[in-house]
Amino acid sequence: MSGYALRKILYLHGFASSGASGTVELLRKWFWERAEPAHRAVVVAPDIPLDPLVAEKTLEALAYDEMPDLVIGTSMGGMYAQMLHGFPRICVNPSFWTSKKYDILYVGKHKWLNKRKDGETEFHVTKETVAHFQELESRQFDGIDDDDRMLCHGLFGDADTLVGPESREAFEQHYPGMSQTFPGGHQLNSEVLANTLIPCIRSLNVI
């Protein structure tokens, strides 16, 4: 690694997932095992707290502690990534209104989809959890300035049936001209990574 500055990516996962997801493994393999030395990067992938108000403060503190060269967020993580103003960021199929996904965010017991660092396998969504999502979502686009509009990029799958067109419309409203459509669904898989995400990252010249 001599002669190269080691870059850093902050990855933010989707609802009910963790920093140990298959997507994180895919990113780490690509940016470390497969990347040329000049393009290698460490992928920092935290377990996002369930409560969005706690998550907001936790992720902001983490971002300013880690100072990543790039933030990537998928689904719910795309919402949190969008809010990290001042950092170059890519929102992949961002879910800006998780509180309206009644088949996903419902009051009751849920199972974590991937292993969490605290060892928990289940979590409980309460009415307060839903209310906190609604509060955060109501102000998630506050504070965007002209400089920041050029730092946030949106990638939207043309076959994504989970997020819906309202997320793309909201993104374009606040970041005009900063989104693109790719062939694919909601999941960030190896094909989307290679054919869409990596070219987008290369165009930013940050990794």
C-alpha positions as CSV (number, residue, x, y, z in Angstrom):
1,M,0.0,0.0,0.0
2,S,3.0,2.2,0.0
3,G,2.5,5.4,-2.0
4,Y,-1.3,5.1,-1.9
5,A,-3.7,6.8,0.5
6,L,-6.1,4.3,1.9
7,R,-9.7,5.4,1.3
8,K,-12.7,4.8,3.3
9,I,-16.4,4.0,2.5
10,L,-19.2,4.2,5.0
11,Y,-22.0,1.8,4.1
12,L,-25.5,2.1,5.5
13,H,-27.8,-0.9,5.3
14,G,-31.5,-1.3,4.9
15,F,-34.3,-2.0,7.4
16,A,-33.8,-5.1,9.6
17,S,-30.4,-5.7,8.2
18,S,-26.9,-5.2,9.7
19,G,-23.3,-4.4,9.0
20,A,-22.7,-8.1,8.4
21,S,-25.0,-8.4,5.4
22,G,-24.1,-10.0,2.1
23,T,-24.0,-6.6,0.5
24,V,-21.3,-5.5,2.9
25,E,-19.3,-8.7,2.1
26,L,-19.7,-8.0,-1.6
27,L,-18.4,-4.4,-1.2
28,R,-15.4,-5.5,0.9
29,K,-14.4,-8.1,-1.6
30,W,-14.7,-5.6,-4.5
31,F,-12.9,-2.7,-2.8
32,W,-10.1,-4.8,-1.2
33,E,-9.6,-8.2,-2.8
34,R,-10.4,-7.3,-6.4
35,A,-9.4,-3.6,-6.5
36,E,-6.1,-2.2,-7.7
37,P,-4.0,-0.8,-4.9
38,A,-4.8,2.8,-6.0
39,H,-8.6,2.1,-5.6
40,R,-8.6,0.0,-2.5
41,A,-10.9,1.1,0.4
42,V,-11.9,0.0,3.8
43,V,-15.6,-0.4,4.2
44,V,-17.0,0.7,7.5
45,A,-20.5,-0.8,8.0
46,P,-22.2,-0.2,11.4
47,D,-25.3,-1.8,12.7
48,I,-27.9,1.0,12.4
49,P,-30.0,1.5,15.6
50,L,-33.7,0.7,15.2
51,D,-34.9,4.0,16.5
52,P,-34.4,6.5,13.7
53,L,-33.8,9.5,16.1
54,V,-31.0,7.5,17.8
55,A,-29.8,6.3,14.4
56,E,-29.6,9.9,13.1
57,K,-27.3,11.1,15.9
58,T,-25.3,7.9,15.9
59,L,-24.6,8.0,12.2
60,E,-23.8,11.7,12.1
61,A,-21.2,11.2,14.9
62,L,-19.8,8.2,13.2
63,A,-19.4,10.0,9.9
64,Y,-17.5,12.9,11.5
65,D,-15.4,10.4,13.4
66,E,-14.5,8.3,10.4
67,M,-14.5,11.1,7.8
68,P,-15.3,8.7,4.9
69,D,-14.3,9.5,1.3
70,L,-17.7,8.2,0.2
71,V,-21.1,7.2,1.9
72,I,-23.2,4.5,0.2
73,G,-26.7,3.8,1.5
74,T,-29.2,1.2,0.3
75,S,-33.0,1.3,0.9
76,M,-33.5,2.8,4.4
77,G,-29.8,3.4,4.6
78,G,-30.2,5.6,1.5
79,M,-32.4,7.9,3.6
80,Y,-29.7,8.2,6.2
81,A,-27.0,8.6,3.6
82,Q,-28.9,11.5,2.0
83,M,-29.0,13.3,5.3
84,L,-25.2,13.2,5.8
85,H,-24.6,16.6,4.2
86,G,-21.1,17.6,3.2
87,F,-20.0,14.0,2.3
88,P,-20.0,12.5,-1.3
89,R,-22.8,10.0,-1.1
90,I,-24.6,7.5,-3.3
91,C,-28.2,6.5,-2.4
92,V,-29.2,3.2,-4.0
93,N,-32.9,2.7,-4.2
94,P,-33.4,5.0,-1.1
95,S,-36.5,4.4,1.0
96,F,-37.5,7.8,2.1
97,W,-40.8,6.8,3.7
98,T,-40.3,3.6,5.6
99,S,-43.1,4.6,7.9
100,K,-45.5,4.1,5.0
101,K,-44.3,0.6,4.3
102,Y,-47.0,-1.0,6.5
103,D,-46.0,-4.6,5.5
104,I,-42.4,-3.8,6.6
105,L,-42.6,-1.4,9.5
106,Y,-45.5,-2.7,11.6
107,V,-45.9,-2.8,15.4
108,G,-44.7,-6.1,16.8
109,K,-41.9,-8.6,16.8
110,H,-39.4,-8.8,13.9
111,K,-36.3,-10.8,13.2
112,W,-33.0,-9.3,12.2
113,L,-32.2,-10.5,8.7
114,N,-28.4,-10.6,9.4
115,K,-26.2,-11.1,12.4
116,R,-25.9,-8.1,14.7
117,K,-22.9,-7.2,16.8
118,D,-24.9,-7.2,20.0
119,G,-26.0,-10.8,19.3
120,E,-29.7,-9.9,19.2
121,T,-31.8,-11.9,16.8
122,E,-35.2,-10.2,17.3
123,F,-36.4,-6.6,17.7
124,H,-39.7,-5.0,18.6
125,V,-41.3,-2.1,16.7
126,T,-43.5,0.1,18.8
127,K,-45.9,2.9,18.1
128,E,-43.1,5.2,19.3
129,T,-40.7,3.7,16.7
130,V,-43.2,4.4,13.9
131,A,-43.8,8.0,15.2
132,H,-40.0,8.6,15.3
133,F,-39.7,7.5,11.7
134,Q,-42.5,9.9,10.7
135,E,-40.8,12.7,12.5
136,L,-37.5,12.1,10.9
137,E,-39.0,11.6,7.4
138,S,-40.8,15.0,7.7
139,R,-37.5,16.9,7.9
140,Q,-35.1,14.6,6.1
141,F,-34.6,17.0,3.2
142,D,-34.0,20.1,5.4
143,G,-30.8,22.0,5.2
144,I,-29.7,21.1,1.6
145,D,-27.6,23.9,0.1
146,D,-26.4,24.4,-3.5
147,D,-23.0,22.9,-2.8
148,D,-24.4,19.8,-1.3
149,R,-26.7,19.2,-4.2
150,M,-23.7,18.2,-6.2
151,L,-22.5,15.7,-3.7
152,C,-25.5,13.4,-3.6
153,H,-26.3,10.8,-6.3
154,G,-29.3,8.6,-6.6
155,L,-29.4,5.2,-8.3
156,F,-32.8,3.7,-9.0
157,G,-33.6,0.3,-10.3
158,D,-36.1,0.2,-13.1
159,A,-37.6,-3.1,-11.7
160,D,-37.7,-2.0,-8.0
161,T,-41.2,-2.6,-6.7
162,L,-40.4,-2.0,-3.1
163,V,-39.5,1.7,-3.0
164,G,-41.8,3.1,-5.8
165,P,-41.6,6.2,-8.0
166,E,-42.2,8.6,-5.2
167,S,-38.7,8.2,-3.9
168,R,-37.2,9.0,-7.3
169,E,-39.5,12.0,-7.7
170,A,-38.5,13.3,-4.2
171,F,-34.8,12.8,-4.9
172,E,-35.0,14.7,-8.2
173,Q,-37.0,17.5,-6.6
174,H,-34.2,18.1,-4.1
175,Y,-31.2,16.9,-6.2
176,P,-32.2,17.8,-9.8
177,G,-30.2,16.0,-12.4
178,M,-28.3,13.8,-9.9
179,S,-30.1,10.5,-10.4
180,Q,-30.0,7.7,-12.9
181,T,-31.9,4.6,-13.6
182,F,-30.2,1.2,-13.8
183,P,-31.5,-2.2,-15.0
184,G,-32.3,-4.1,-11.8
185,G,-34.5,-4.4,-8.8
186,H,-34.2,-3.3,-5.2
187,Q,-31.2,-5.4,-4.2
188,L,-27.6,-4.2,-4.7
189,N,-26.2,-7.4,-6.2
190,S,-22.9,-8.1,-7.9
191,E,-24.3,-7.2,-11.4
192,V,-25.6,-3.8,-10.2
193,L,-22.3,-3.2,-8.3
194,A,-20.2,-3.9,-11.4
195,N,-22.3,-2.3,-14.0
196,T,-23.8,0.7,-12.2
197,L,-22.4,1.5,-8.8
198,I,-18.7,1.1,-9.6
199,P,-18.9,3.4,-12.8
200,C,-20.7,5.9,-10.7
201,I,-18.0,5.8,-8.0
202,R,-15.3,6.1,-10.6
203,S,-17.0,9.2,-12.1
204,L,-16.8,10.9,-8.7
205,N,-13.1,10.3,-8.5
206,V,-13.2,9.8,-4.7
207,I,-12.1,6.1,-4.5
